[in-house]
């Protein structure tokens, strides 16, 4: 078996990654102020697009923004303090970079696995 045959065989056995050709985009945050609270209206759709648990994303946003927050009964994030769309978008992008996009190929086709129990 020569090199070309081995290469053809390897490529034939490599599975296609579904959705990898589409550009990965997270919805722009829709936020509004309620007094000293920022309501992240489309938090749930953002979490769904990221493919991660809402509590994990929320903890990251809390640390990144230096605030406390909770998820209300409608699936909206309520962040203590005033944060604009740009700041929240930067935090969500940082989350995607760290926990969603593959560090090797840059594709979003990743998943979490707990190591060591």
C-alpha positions as CSV (number, residue, x, y, z in Angstrom):
1,X,0.0,0.0,0.0
2,X,1.5,3.3,-1.0
3,X,1.1,6.7,0.5
4,X,-1.8,7.8,-1.7
5,X,-3.7,4.7,-0.9
6,X,-3.2,5.1,2.8
7,X,-4.2,8.8,2.6
8,X,-7.4,7.9,0.7
9,X,-8.2,5.2,3.2
10,X,-7.7,7.6,6.2
11,X,-9.8,10.3,4.6
12,X,-12.6,7.8,3.9
13,X,-12.6,6.6,7.5
14,X,-12.6,10.1,9.0
15,X,-16.1,11.1,10.0
16,X,-17.6,14.4,8.8
17,X,-18.2,17.0,11.5
18,X,-21.8,18.1,11.1
19,X,-22.3,21.8,11.2
20,X,-18.6,22.6,11.0
21,X,-19.0,24.5,7.7
22,X,-21.5,26.9,9.2
23,X,-20.1,29.9,10.9
24,X,-20.6,29.8,14.7
25,X,-22.5,32.8,15.9
26,X,-23.9,33.6,19.3
27,X,-27.0,35.9,19.3
28,X,-26.3,39.5,20.3
29,X,-27.4,40.1,23.9
30,X,-30.6,41.9,24.4
31,X,-30.4,43.7,27.7
32,X,-32.4,46.3,29.5
33,X,-32.0,48.1,32.8
34,X,-34.4,47.7,35.8
35,X,-33.1,50.0,38.4
36,X,-29.7,48.6,39.4
37,X,-30.3,45.3,37.7
38,X,-29.4,44.4,34.1
39,X,-31.9,41.9,32.6
40,X,-30.4,39.7,29.9
41,X,-33.5,39.0,27.9
42,X,-32.3,36.4,25.5
43,X,-29.9,34.5,27.9
44,X,-31.7,31.2,27.3
45,X,-31.3,31.4,23.5
46,X,-27.6,32.2,24.0
47,X,-27.1,29.3,26.3
48,X,-28.9,27.0,23.8
49,X,-26.6,28.2,21.0
50,X,-23.5,27.7,23.1
51,X,-24.7,24.1,24.0
52,X,-23.8,24.4,27.6
53,X,-25.7,24.4,31.0
54,X,-27.2,27.7,32.0
55,X,-25.7,27.5,35.5
56,X,-22.2,27.1,34.1
57,X,-22.5,30.1,31.7
58,X,-24.0,32.1,34.6
59,X,-21.1,31.4,36.9
60,X,-18.7,32.4,34.2
61,X,-20.6,35.7,33.6
62,X,-20.6,36.4,37.3
63,X,-16.8,36.0,37.6
64,X,-16.2,37.9,34.3
65,X,-18.4,40.8,35.2
66,X,-17.7,40.8,39.0
67,X,-21.3,40.7,40.0
68,X,-24.0,38.5,41.5
69,X,-26.9,37.2,39.4
70,X,-29.6,34.6,39.1
71,X,-31.8,33.1,36.4
72,X,-35.5,34.0,36.7
73,X,-38.5,31.8,36.0
74,X,-38.6,33.0,32.4
75,X,-35.0,32.0,31.7
76,X,-33.7,35.5,31.7
77,X,-30.4,36.4,33.5
78,X,-30.7,39.1,36.1
79,X,-27.3,40.7,36.8
80,X,-26.8,43.1,39.7
81,X,-25.3,46.3,38.3
82,X,-25.5,48.2,35.0
83,X,-23.9,46.4,32.1
84,X,-24.3,47.3,28.4
85,X,-24.8,44.9,25.5
86,X,-21.1,45.3,24.5
87,X,-19.7,44.3,27.9
88,X,-22.0,41.2,28.1
89,X,-21.2,40.3,24.5
90,X,-17.5,40.4,25.3
91,X,-18.0,38.2,28.3
92,X,-20.1,35.7,26.3
93,X,-17.4,35.7,23.6
94,X,-14.8,35.0,26.2
95,X,-16.9,32.0,27.5
96,X,-17.2,30.6,23.9
97,X,-13.4,31.0,23.4
98,X,-12.6,29.2,26.6
99,X,-15.4,26.5,26.8
100,X,-17.0,26.0,23.4
101,X,-14.5,26.5,20.6
102,X,-11.9,23.9,20.0
103,X,-8.4,25.2,20.8
104,X,-6.9,23.1,18.0
105,X,-9.3,23.7,15.0
106,X,-11.6,26.6,16.2
107,X,-14.8,24.6,15.6
108,X,-17.7,24.7,18.1
109,X,-18.1,20.9,18.0
110,X,-17.0,20.3,21.6
111,X,-18.5,18.8,24.7
112,X,-17.8,18.7,28.4
113,X,-16.5,15.6,30.2
114,X,-16.0,15.5,34.0
115,X,-12.6,14.1,34.9
116,X,-11.7,12.2,38.0
117,X,-15.2,12.1,39.5
